[in-house]
Amino acid sequence: MNFILAVLKAQLFFIRGFMKFYLNGDLTPSTTSLTISTLCKNLEINLDGTVILLNDDILQKDQYYFPIKENDKVEILRFVSGG
């Protein structure tokens, strides 16, 4: 059932002119071109202590200005400490 919903969402995004990518496993639409940096800024994510993967590759901070493309997989991992 989840597969069918994902396919329907993908078709809806395509029909309406949305670019779609995956953010932490969830299909995400965007009407504008995004970079990793602007995505994190829009989500108000502090990049300190954060690791970002783009299509399963760990990005260095100087790569955060790479554009996100159709069907890219972006994973944002935040490390916290505590006890």
Secondary structure, DSSP 8 states (H G I E B T S, - for coil): -HHHHHHHHHHHHHHTT-EEEEETTEEEEESS--BHHHHHHHTT---TTEEEEETTEE--GGGTTSB--TT-EEEEEE-----
